[in-house]
Amino acid sequence: MKLKYFALLIFTLYLNKVFAQGGLDASVSKRTIAIGEPFEISFTAKGNIEQFDPPSFSDFRVVGGPNQSSSMTSINGNTTVSIALSYNLVGVKEGTYTIGAARATIDGKSYRSKPIKIQIAKGNSTSHQGSKGAEPDNLTTGNASDMAKHLFIKAVANKTSVYQGEQITVTYKLYTNVSIVDIAMDKLPDFNGFWSQEVKNDNERIPWTQETINGTTYHVTDIKQIILFPERWGKLTLDPLGMTFLIRQVVPSNDPIEQFFGGSYKDVKYKIKSTPVTIDVKALPENGKPASFQGAVGHFSVEASADHLDLKANEALNYSLKISGTGNIKLLRSPKVKFDPAIEAYDPKVSDQITASLNGVSGSRSYTYLLIPRHEGSYDITPFEFSYFNPATQKYVTLTTKGYHLTVAKGDPTSNVTAFSSSDQQEVKLLDKDIRYIKDTTDLTWSTHTFFGSVWFWLLLLLGPLLFIAAWLYRNWYREHTKDVVRIKGRNANKVAAKHMASANKQLQNGDKKLFYEAVYRGLYGYLSDKFNIAAADLNKDNIADQLRLRGKDEAVINQLIETLDLCEMARYAPVVGTSEQEVYEKSKHIIHAIENA
């Protein structure tokens, strides 16, 4: 036994002294694929990876990864340890795309892989170099029934027998005791026959709990929580929730070296659906249904208010009805309120203060009516009746607000009247200037000064076509000057750099050296990227220097730029001694001005 542990110790020490040739290689399983077909891209590092930055996969859909594997080879006494990071991608749009370079720090040195071109075509793909058949997909689809005891979705409803309009809370729970690599939503239930609202979860971290079912322990989390209100009665079924899971499964191996590095595994795709749930929705009883019932189901209260009761004719007041409680408050109809014909009433302004949680939908909805009495006198606003069905007691409840008495004094006869007319002569006399009789006699004469045919007439007539021509020319000029995105970024590069330099100057005044160098670093790199259209993946000092030399920039300016970038990069991670930040700031501005002037 002691000899076994001693051999393992010697083997571990030997690995620490492994001789490895550094490098970062990129490879793909296929270079020509069909739309929707998965393929694998791998980045292999020869040595110990200290930091890895993958390229952008924005033109593809990532369905798996990063997956890590390692291997060890020994040739003529030289042992090399290789670590591979792979991603599973899917092509989504036809065309030719380039996957940029990955960057990694391996054994203290920086390396970049080579970009790879991928051709995405319609239909079935063929291998890149004329192999005898299409290569198999790296992802296999497993049988969901084989995974049923280890991974499933359960729809849990707090009620399965309710009245029409009564709220239900449905929670979709995920049960698993396997390793999940990736999750994708396939199809949300349609909730036909229901009004639905999802309960938002602001917690960025997914809470997991443990639950034991028939002696098996599962990790459980809530996928979605939905509040439902049935809109019709009968047997209504909630469609299943479908999801795709990428499961990592261990593959047995007899290779002792592979077992030493953790064994082998494969990722298998499973499509899982929840079990449909049937809700028994009962019709609302007809017995005892009041005439004022308009479909409210739950538990509510109602109150009325008026901002003032003594006013003058043609003055406005606000009459409000506020309905509060828990239930289908978002489905309430506008109340049917009857006002005196002498009071002009406008459609109500609706305002909500409603929240949705696992306890249901609760809050208040207010209806505010603008009322304008048109004549002096006394008027009554009759009490308002509001009825709802309480599913807890299975009875209808009718609530009545208090009424109001308005005292309207004589108003200003010159006040404006909106949306009001009458054939009553006494009423027209009261409103005076607002509504007048139509004259039945005319006294028309020809004017000696006519606008038609004058100089101003012809100038205004020509102004329309001239403005149209000017707008058309400006549109063409604008399209011509904005169609080249690269030129636009180049023109605006100086402005973007100026913002970063202003931020750097602010940090310099505040005495924050780290943020100062960070702002200068970002300003120079952002300026060069926009000015010379250099992609972020290719933005390094060697490439920048080459691009500047190709454009005939002064070698002294290039050297100053590289020195400043090195200084800023070093200052981001360690203190810089013996350097004036003000000098660095002025030198950076000088470099940008020198490139612009050149």
C-alpha positions as CSV (number, residue, x, y, z in Angstrom):
1,M,0.0,0.0,0.0
2,K,2.8,2.4,0.9
3,L,4.5,1.6,-2.5
4,K,1.3,2.6,-4.3
5,Y,1.1,6.0,-2.6
6,F,4.8,6.5,-3.2
7,A,4.4,5.8,-6.9
8,L,1.5,8.3,-7.1
9,L,3.6,11.0,-5.4
10,I,6.5,10.4,-7.9
11,F,4.0,10.6,-10.8
12,T,2.6,13.9,-9.5
13,L,6.0,15.4,-9.1
14,Y,6.9,14.3,-12.6
15,L,3.9,16.1,-14.0
16,N,5.0,19.3,-12.4
17,K,8.3,19.1,-14.3
18,V,6.7,18.3,-17.6
19,F,8.3,19.9,-20.6
20,A,5.7,21.4,-22.9
21,Q,5.7,23.4,-26.1
22,G,3.3,26.3,-25.7
23,G,0.7,27.1,-28.3
24,L,-3.1,27.5,-29.0
25,D,-4.7,25.6,-31.9
26,A,-8.3,25.9,-33.1
27,S,-10.1,23.2,-35.0
28,V,-13.7,22.4,-36.1
29,S,-15.5,19.1,-36.7
30,K,-17.0,20.5,-39.9
31,R,-16.3,23.5,-42.1
32,T,-19.5,23.2,-44.2
33,I,-22.7,22.7,-42.4
34,A,-26.5,23.1,-42.9
35,I,-28.7,25.6,-41.2
36,G,-29.7,24.2,-37.8
37,E,-26.9,21.5,-37.9
38,P,-24.6,21.4,-34.8
39,F,-20.8,21.3,-35.0
40,E,-18.0,21.5,-32.5
41,I,-15.1,24.0,-32.3
42,S,-12.1,23.0,-30.1
43,F,-9.2,25.1,-28.8
44,T,-6.2,23.0,-27.7
45,A,-3.6,24.4,-25.5
46,K,-0.2,22.8,-25.0
47,G,0.6,23.5,-21.5
48,N,-1.2,25.0,-18.4
49,I,-4.0,27.5,-19.3
50,E,-3.9,30.4,-16.9
51,Q,-6.5,32.6,-18.7
52,F,-8.7,31.9,-21.7
53,D,-10.8,34.4,-23.7
54,P,-13.0,32.7,-26.3
55,P,-13.9,34.5,-29.6
56,S,-17.4,35.9,-30.2
57,F,-20.0,33.4,-31.4
58,S,-22.6,36.0,-32.2
59,D,-23.3,34.5,-35.7
60,F,-24.1,31.1,-34.2
61,R,-26.2,29.7,-31.4
62,V,-24.3,28.1,-28.6
63,V,-26.0,24.8,-27.5
64,G,-23.2,23.4,-25.3
65,G,-19.9,24.2,-23.6
66,P,-17.4,25.0,-22.7
67,N,-16.4,21.3,-22.3
68,Q,-12.9,20.6,-21.0
69,S,-10.7,17.5,-21.6
70,S,-7.0,16.8,-21.2
71,S,-4.5,14.4,-22.6
72,M,-0.8,13.5,-22.1
73,T,1.7,12.3,-24.7
74,S,5.3,11.3,-24.3
75,I,7.8,11.3,-27.2
76,N,11.5,10.5,-26.8
77,G,11.3,11.3,-23.1
78,N,9.5,14.7,-23.6
79,T,6.1,14.7,-22.0
80,T,3.4,17.2,-23.2
81,V,0.1,17.9,-21.4
82,S,-2.7,19.3,-23.6
83,I,-5.9,20.8,-22.5
84,A,-8.8,21.2,-24.9
85,L,-11.9,23.5,-24.5
86,S,-14.7,22.8,-26.9
87,Y,-18.1,24.5,-27.7
88,N,-21.1,23.1,-29.5
89,L,-22.5,25.6,-32.0
90,V,-25.4,25.6,-34.5
91,G,-25.6,27.7,-37.7
92,V,-28.6,29.9,-37.9
93,K,-28.3,31.8,-41.2
94,E,-26.9,31.0,-44.6
95,G,-23.6,32.5,-45.5
96,T,-19.9,32.4,-44.9
97,Y,-18.8,33.4,-41.4
98,T,-15.4,33.8,-39.6
99,I,-14.9,32.7,-36.1
100,G,-12.3,35.0,-34.7
101,A,-9.2,34.2,-32.8
102,A,-9.2,33.0,-29.2
103,R,-6.7,34.3,-26.7
104,A,-5.1,32.4,-23.9
105,T,-2.2,32.8,-21.3
106,I,-0.3,29.5,-21.3
107,D,2.5,29.0,-18.8
108,G,2.9,32.8,-18.5
109,K,2.9,33.5,-22.2
110,S,0.1,34.9,-24.4
111,Y,-1.1,33.1,-27.5
112,R,-3.7,33.6,-30.2
113,S,-5.4,30.9,-32.3
114,K,-6.0,31.3,-36.0
115,P,-9.5,32.4,-37.3
116,I,-11.6,29.8,-38.9
117,K,-14.1,30.2,-41.7
118,I,-17.4,28.3,-41.6
119,Q,-19.8,27.9,-44.6
120,I,-23.5,27.6,-43.7
121,A,-25.7,26.3,-46.5
122,K,-29.3,25.3,-47.0
123,G,-30.2,21.6,-46.8
124,N,-27.9,18.8,-45.9
125,S,-24.2,19.5,-45.4
126,T,-21.2,17.6,-46.8
127,S,-17.8,17.1,-45.3
128,H,-15.2,19.7,-46.1
129,Q,-12.6,17.5,-47.8
130,G,-14.8,15.1,-49.7
131,S,-15.1,12.3,-47.1
132,K,-17.3,9.4,-47.9
133,G,-20.2,10.6,-45.9
134,A,-21.5,13.3,-43.6
135,E,-19.8,13.3,-40.2
136,P,-22.0,12.3,-37.3
137,D,-23.2,15.1,-34.9
138,N,-21.3,15.5,-31.7
139,L,-24.6,15.8,-29.8
140,T,-26.8,12.7,-29.5
141,T,-30.5,12.9,-28.6
142,G,-31.5,10.5,-25.9
143,N,-34.8,8.8,-25.1
144,A,-36.7,10.9,-22.6
145,S,-38.3,7.8,-21.1
146,D,-34.8,6.6,-20.0
147,M,-34.3,9.9,-18.1
148,A,-37.8,10.0,-16.6
149,K,-36.7,8.9,-13.1
150,H,-33.8,11.4,-13.1
151,L,-35.2,14.5,-14.8
152,F,-38.8,15.6,-15.1
153,I,-41.0,18.8,-15.0
154,K,-44.1,18.9,-12.8
155,A,-47.0,21.4,-13.1
156,V,-48.4,22.1,-9.7
157,A,-51.7,24.0,-9.5
158,N,-53.0,25.4,-6.1
159,K,-56.5,24.6,-7.2
160,T,-58.0,22.2,-9.8
161,S,-61.7,23.0,-9.2
162,V,-62.6,26.7,-9.4
163,Y,-65.3,29.1,-10.5
164,Q,-65.2,31.0,-13.8
165,G,-63.0,34.1,-13.1
166,E,-61.4,32.7,-9.9
167,Q,-57.6,33.0,-9.9
168,I,-55.3,29.9,-10.0
169,T,-51.6,29.8,-9.4
170,V,-49.6,27.2,-11.5
171,T,-45.9,26.5,-10.7
172,Y,-43.7,24.6,-13.1
173,K,-41.1,22.7,-11.0
174,L,-37.9,21.1,-12.3
175,Y,-36.8,17.9,-10.6
176,T,-33.3,16.5,-11.3
177,N,-30.5,14.5,-9.9
178,V,-28.2,14.5,-13.0
179,S,-25.6,17.0,-14.2
180,I,-27.3,19.7,-16.5
181,V,-25.0,21.5,-18.9
182,D,-27.6,23.7,-20.7
183,I,-31.3,24.4,-20.8
184,A,-33.5,25.8,-23.6
185,M,-37.2,26.6,-23.6
186,D,-39.0,24.9,-26.4
187,K,-42.7,25.9,-26.0
188,L,-44.7,27.7,-23.4
189,P,-48.2,26.5,-22.8
190,D,-50.9,28.4,-24.8
191,F,-53.3,28.7,-21.8
192,N,-56.3,28.6,-24.1
193,G,-59.4,29.7,-22.2
194,F,-57.4,31.5,-19.5
195,W,-56.2,35.1,-18.9
196,S,-52.6,34.6,-17.8
197,Q,-49.9,36.7,-16.1
198,E,-46.4,35.5,-15.2
199,V,-45.0,36.2,-11.7
200,K,-41.7,37.9,-12.2
201,N,-38.8,36.8,-10.2
202,D,-36.2,39.6,-9.6
203,N,-33.7,37.2,-8.0
204,E,-30.8,36.6,-10.4
205,R,-29.7,33.4,-8.7
206,I,-31.9,30.4,-9.1
207,P,-32.9,29.0,-5.7
208,W,-32.6,25.2,-5.4
209,T,-34.1,23.0,-2.7
210,Q,-34.1,19.3,-2.0
211,E,-37.1,17.0,-2.1
212,T,-37.3,13.2,-1.6
213,I,-39.8,11.2,-3.6
214,N,-40.2,7.5,-3.0
215,G,-36.8,7.4,-1.4
216,T,-35.0,9.3,-4.3
217,T,-33.6,12.7,-3.5
218,Y,-34.0,15.4,-6.2
219,H,-32.8,19.0,-6.6
220,V,-35.9,21.1,-7.2
221,T,-36.3,24.7,-8.6
222,D,-39.2,26.7,-9.9
223,I,-39.0,27.3,-13.7
224,K,-42.1,29.5,-14.1
225,Q,-45.0,30.7,-11.9
226,I,-48.2,31.7,-13.7
227,I,-51.4,33.3,-12.4
228,L,-54.5,32.2,-14.4
229,F,-58.1,33.4,-14.5
230,P,-60.5,31.0,-16.5
231,E,-62.6,33.0,-18.9
232,R,-65.1,30.2,-19.6
233,W,-66.5,27.2,-17.7
234,G,-65.9,23.5,-18.5
235,K,-63.0,21.1,-18.5
236,L,-60.0,23.2,-19.4
237,T,-56.5,21.6,-20.0
238,L,-53.2,23.4,-19.4
239,D,-50.9,22.4,-22.3
240,P,-47.5,20.9,-21.3
241,L,-44.4,23.0,-20.9
242,G,-41.6,21.7,-23.2
243,M,-37.8,22.2,-22.6
244,T,-34.6,20.8,-24.0
245,F,-31.8,19.7,-21.6
246,L,-28.2,19.0,-22.3
247,I,-27.1,16.3,-19.8
248,R,-23.5,15.3,-19.1
249,Q,-23.1,11.6,-18.7
250,V,-20.0,9.6,-17.7
251,V,-18.7,7.1,-20.2
252,P,-16.9,4.1,-18.7
253,S,-13.2,3.9,-19.7
254,N,-10.5,1.3,-19.1
255,D,-7.7,3.7,-19.8
256,P,-5.8,4.3,-16.5
257,I,-4.4,7.7,-17.7
258,E,-7.9,8.8,-18.7
259,Q,-9.3,7.7,-15.3
260,F,-6.5,9.6,-13.5
261,F,-7.7,12.9,-15.3
262,G,-11.4,12.3,-14.3
263,G,-12.6,9.8,-16.9
264,S,-14.5,10.5,-20.1
265,Y,-18.0,11.8,-20.6
266,K,-20.5,12.7,-23.3
267,D,-23.3,15.3,-23.6
268,V,-26.8,14.0,-24.5
269,K,-29.8,16.1,-25.5
270,Y,-33.2,15.2,-24.0
271,K,-36.5,16.8,-24.8
272,I,-38.8,16.9,-21.7
273,K,-42.5,17.9,-21.3
274,S,-44.6,18.4,-18.2
275,T,-47.7,16.4,-17.7
276,P,-50.9,18.3,-18.8
277,V,-53.1,19.5,-16.0
278,T,-56.9,19.6,-16.2
279,I,-58.8,22.3,-14.4
280,D,-62.6,21.9,-13.6
281,V,-64.1,25.3,-14.1
282,K,-67.6,25.8,-12.7
283,A,-70.1,28.3,-14.1
284,L,-71.1,31.2,-11.9
285,P,-74.5,30.5,-10.2
286,E,-77.5,32.3,-11.7
287,N,-79.4,32.2,-8.4
288,G,-79.0,35.4,-6.6
289,K,-76.9,37.2,-9.3
290,P,-77.5,41.0,-8.9
291,A,-78.2,43.2,-11.9
292,S,-75.1,45.3,-11.1
293,F,-72.7,42.2,-11.4
294,Q,-70.2,42.7,-14.3
295,G,-67.9,39.7,-13.8
296,A,-65.8,40.6,-10.8
297,V,-64.7,37.4,-8.9
298,G,-62.7,37.6,-5.7
299,H,-62.9,39.8,-2.6
300,F,-63.2,43.6,-3.1
301,S,-64.2,46.9,-1.5
302,V,-65.3,50.1,-3.2
303,E,-65.3,53.8,-2.3
304,A,-66.4,57.0,-4.0
305,S,-65.0,60.5,-3.6
306,A,-65.5,64.0,-5.1
307,D,-62.9,66.8,-4.9
308,H,-65.5,69.5,-4.2
309,L,-69.3,69.8,-4.0
310,D,-69.9,73.6,-4.2
311,L,-69.1,75.1,-7.6
312,K,-70.3,77.4,-10.3
313,A,-71.8,76.5,-13.6
314,N,-69.3,75.4,-16.3
315,E,-66.7,74.6,-13.6
316,A,-65.3,71.1,-13.5
317,L,-65.0,68.6,-10.6
318,N,-63.5,65.1,-10.3
319,Y,-65.6,62.2,-9.2
320,S,-63.6,59.0,-8.5
321,L,-64.5,55.4,-7.9
322,K,-61.8,53.2,-6.3
323,I,-62.2,49.4,-6.4
324,S,-59.6,47.5,-4.2
325,G,-59.1,43.9,-3.4
326,T,-57.8,40.5,-4.6
327,G,-59.0,38.7,-7.7
328,N,-59.5,39.4,-11.4
329,I,-59.1,43.1,-10.9
330,K,-57.4,43.6,-14.2
331,L,-60.4,42.2,-16.0
332,L,-62.9,44.7,-14.5
333,R,-65.1,46.6,-16.9
334,S,-65.7,50.3,-16.6
335,P,-68.5,51.0,-14.1
336,K,-71.9,52.1,-15.5
337,V,-72.5,55.3,-13.6
338,K,-75.6,57.4,-14.3
339,F,-75.3,61.2,-13.9
340,D,-77.9,63.9,-14.2
341,P,-78.5,65.0,-17.9
342,A,-77.5,68.6,-16.9
343,I,-74.0,67.3,-15.9
344,E,-71.6,66.8,-18.8
345,A,-69.6,63.6,-18.0
346,Y,-66.4,62.4,-19.8
347,D,-65.0,58.9,-20.1
348,P,-63.1,58.0,-17.0
349,K,-59.4,58.0,-16.6
350,V,-58.2,54.6,-15.4
351,S,-55.2,54.2,-13.1
352,D,-53.9,50.9,-11.6
353,Q,-51.9,50.1,-8.5
354,I,-51.8,46.3,-9.0
355,T,-49.2,43.7,-8.0
356,A,-48.9,40.0,-8.9
357,S,-47.4,37.4,-6.6
358,L,-47.9,33.8,-5.7
359,N,-50.7,34.9,-3.4
360,G,-52.5,36.2,-6.5
361,V,-53.3,39.5,-8.2
362,S,-54.2,42.3,-5.7
363,G,-54.3,46.1,-5.6
364,S,-56.7,48.8,-6.7
365,R,-58.1,50.3,-9.8
366,S,-59.4,53.9,-9.9
367,Y,-61.9,55.4,-12.3
368,T,-61.9,59.3,-12.3
369,Y,-64.7,61.1,-14.1
370,L,-64.5,64.7,-15.2
371,L,-67.9,66.3,-14.6
372,I,-69.1,69.8,-15.7
373,P,-72.5,71.1,-14.5
374,R,-73.9,73.4,-17.2
375,H,-76.6,75.2,-15.2
376,E,-77.0,76.5,-11.7
377,G,-79.1,74.5,-9.3
378,S,-78.8,71.4,-7.1
379,Y,-77.9,68.0,-8.4
380,D,-77.4,64.6,-6.8
381,I,-74.8,62.0,-7.7
382,T,-76.6,58.8,-6.8
383,P,-74.8,56.0,-4.8
384,F,-72.9,53.5,-7.0
385,E,-73.6,49.8,-6.7
386,F,-70.7,47.3,-7.2
387,S,-71.3,43.5,-7.1
388,Y,-68.8,40.6,-7.1
389,F,-68.8,36.9,-6.6
390,N,-66.9,35.6,-3.6
391,P,-65.7,32.0,-4.3
392,A,-64.8,31.4,-0.6
393,T,-68.4,31.8,0.4
394,Q,-69.9,30.9,-3.0
395,K,-72.2,34.0,-2.8
396,Y,-72.7,37.3,-4.5
397,V,-71.8,40.5,-2.6
398,T,-73.2,43.9,-3.4
399,L,-71.5,47.1,-2.1
400,T,-72.9,50.6,-2.2
401,T,-71.0,53.9,-2.1
402,K,-72.3,57.1,-0.5
403,G,-74.0,59.6,-2.7
404,Y,-73.2,63.3,-3.1
405,H,-75.2,66.5,-3.4
406,L,-73.9,69.2,-5.7
407,T,-74.7,72.9,-5.2
408,V,-74.1,74.8,-8.5
409,A,-74.1,78.6,-8.4
410,K,-74.5,80.8,-11.5
411,G,-71.4,80.8,-13.6
412,D,-69.7,83.2,-15.9
413,P,-71.8,83.4,-19.1
414,T,-68.6,83.8,-21.2
415,S,-67.2,80.5,-20.1
416,N,-66.4,78.1,-22.8
417,V,-68.8,75.2,-23.4
418,T,-67.4,71.9,-24.7
419,A,-69.4,69.3,-26.5
420,F,-72.7,70.8,-25.6
421,S,-75.7,72.0,-27.7
422,S,-79.4,72.5,-27.2
423,S,-82.3,74.0,-29.0
424,D,-83.7,75.7,-25.9
425,Q,-83.6,79.4,-26.5
426,Q,-83.4,80.4,-22.8
427,E,-80.3,78.2,-22.5
428,V,-78.6,80.0,-25.4
429,K,-79.4,83.3,-23.9
430,L,-77.8,82.1,-20.6
431,L,-74.5,81.0,-22.3
432,D,-74.4,84.2,-24.4
433,K,-71.1,84.2,-26.3
434,D,-70.7,80.4,-26.5
435,I,-73.7,79.6,-28.7
436,R,-75.3,82.2,-30.9
437,Y,-78.2,82.2,-33.4
438,I,-77.4,81.8,-37.1
439,K,-78.1,85.1,-39.0
440,D,-80.6,84.7,-41.9
441,T,-79.5,87.9,-43.7
442,T,-76.1,88.7,-45.3
443,D,-74.2,91.9,-46.2
444,L,-71.5,90.7,-48.5
445,T,-69.4,93.1,-50.7
446,W,-66.5,92.6,-53.0
447,S,-63.1,93.5,-51.6
448,T,-60.8,95.6,-53.7
449,H,-57.7,94.1,-52.1
450,T,-57.5,90.4,-53.1
451,F,-54.7,88.0,-52.0
452,F,-55.3,85.8,-55.0
453,G,-52.9,86.6,-57.8
454,S,-50.7,88.8,-55.7
455,V,-46.9,88.5,-55.3
456,W,-47.2,86.8,-51.9
457,F,-49.7,84.3,-53.4
458,W,-47.2,83.2,-56.0
459,L,-44.3,83.1,-53.5
460,L,-46.2,80.9,-51.1
461,L,-47.4,78.7,-54.0
462,L,-43.8,78.1,-55.1
463,L,-42.6,77.5,-51.5
464,G,-44.0,74.0,-51.4
465,P,-42.2,72.5,-54.4
466,L,-39.0,74.3,-53.4
467,L,-39.1,72.8,-49.9
468,F,-39.8,69.4,-51.4
469,I,-36.8,69.6,-53.7
470,A,-34.6,70.8,-50.8
471,A,-35.8,67.9,-48.6
472,W,-35.2,65.4,-51.4
473,L,-31.6,66.7,-51.9
474,Y,-30.9,66.6,-48.2
475,R,-32.2,63.0,-48.0
476,N,-29.9,61.9,-50.8
477,W,-26.9,63.7,-49.3
478,Y,-27.6,62.1,-45.9
479,R,-27.9,58.6,-47.3
480,E,-24.6,59.0,-49.2
481,H,-22.8,60.2,-46.1
482,T,-24.2,57.6,-43.7
483,K,-24.1,54.4,-45.8
484,D,-20.5,53.7,-45.0
485,V,-20.5,52.5,-41.4
486,V,-16.7,52.3,-41.3
487,R,-16.2,55.9,-42.4
488,I,-18.7,57.1,-39.9
489,K,-16.9,55.3,-37.1
490,G,-13.7,56.7,-38.3
491,R,-15.1,60.3,-38.4
492,N,-16.5,59.9,-34.9
493,A,-13.4,58.2,-33.4
494,N,-11.9,61.5,-32.3
495,K,-15.1,62.4,-30.4
496,V,-15.2,59.0,-28.6
497,A,-11.5,59.4,-27.7
498,A,-12.2,62.9,-26.4
499,K,-14.9,61.6,-24.0
500,H,-12.4,59.0,-22.6
501,M,-9.7,61.7,-22.3
502,A,-12.2,63.9,-20.4
503,S,-12.9,61.0,-18.1
504,A,-9.2,60.4,-17.6
505,N,-8.7,64.1,-16.7
506,K,-11.5,63.9,-14.2
507,Q,-9.9,60.9,-12.5
508,L,-6.5,62.7,-12.6
509,Q,-8.0,65.6,-10.7
510,N,-9.6,63.2,-8.2
511,G,-6.2,61.5,-7.7
512,D,-7.4,58.0,-8.7
513,K,-4.4,56.7,-10.7
514,K,-5.9,53.3,-11.5
515,L,-9.0,54.7,-13.0
516,F,-7.0,57.3,-14.8
517,Y,-4.8,54.7,-16.6
518,E,-7.9,52.6,-17.3
519,A,-9.6,55.6,-19.0
520,V,-6.5,56.4,-21.1
521,Y,-6.1,52.7,-22.0
522,R,-9.7,52.5,-23.2
523,G,-9.6,55.8,-25.0
524,L,-6.6,54.9,-27.1
525,Y,-7.7,51.4,-27.9
526,G,-11.3,52.5,-28.7
527,Y,-10.0,55.3,-30.9
528,L,-7.7,53.0,-32.9
529,S,-10.4,50.4,-33.3
530,D,-12.9,52.9,-34.7
531,K,-10.4,55.0,-36.7
532,F,-8.8,52.0,-38.6
533,N,-11.7,49.6,-38.4
534,I,-9.8,47.0,-36.5
535,A,-11.9,44.3,-34.9
536,A,-11.7,43.9,-31.1
537,A,-10.4,40.3,-31.5
538,D,-7.4,41.6,-33.7
539,L,-6.7,44.7,-31.6
540,N,-3.2,44.1,-30.3
541,K,0.0,46.3,-30.3
542,D,1.6,44.5,-33.2
543,N,-1.4,44.7,-35.4
544,I,-1.9,48.4,-34.5
545,A,1.7,49.2,-35.4
546,D,1.4,47.4,-38.7
547,Q,-1.8,49.3,-39.6
548,L,-0.3,52.7,-38.7
549,R,2.8,51.9,-40.9
550,L,0.6,50.9,-43.8
551,R,-1.1,54.3,-43.5
552,G,2.2,56.1,-43.5
553,K,2.2,57.3,-39.9
554,D,5.3,58.7,-38.3
555,E,7.5,56.1,-36.6
556,A,8.1,58.4,-33.6
557,V,4.3,58.6,-33.0
558,I,4.0,54.8,-33.3
559,N,6.7,54.3,-30.7
560,Q,5.1,56.8,-28.4
561,L,1.8,55.0,-28.8
562,I,3.2,51.6,-28.0
563,E,5.1,52.9,-25.0
564,T,1.9,54.6,-23.6
565,L,-0.2,51.5,-24.1
566,D,2.5,49.4,-22.3
567,L,2.6,51.8,-19.5
568,C,-1.2,51.9,-19.1
569,E,-1.5,48.2,-19.3
570,M,1.1,47.8,-16.6
571,A,-0.5,50.5,-14.4
572,R,-3.8,48.6,-14.5
573,Y,-2.3,45.7,-12.5
574,A,0.6,47.2,-10.6
575,P,1.6,50.7,-9.2
576,V,3.7,52.8,-11.5
577,V,6.5,54.8,-9.9
578,G,8.5,57.7,-11.4
579,T,6.0,58.6,-14.1
580,S,3.9,61.8,-14.2
581,E,0.3,61.1,-14.9
582,Q,-0.1,64.7,-16.3
583,E,2.7,63.9,-18.8
584,V,1.0,60.6,-19.8
585,Y,-2.3,62.5,-20.3
586,E,-0.7,65.2,-22.5
587,K,1.2,62.6,-24.5
588,S,-2.0,60.6,-25.2
589,K,-3.7,63.8,-26.5
590,H,-0.7,64.5,-28.6
591,I,-0.7,61.0,-30.1
592,I,-4.4,61.3,-31.1
593,H,-3.9,64.8,-32.6
594,A,-0.9,63.6,-34.5
595,I,-2.8,60.7,-36.0
596,E,-5.7,63.0,-36.9
597,N,-3.5,65.6,-38.5
598,A,-1.6,63.0,-40.5
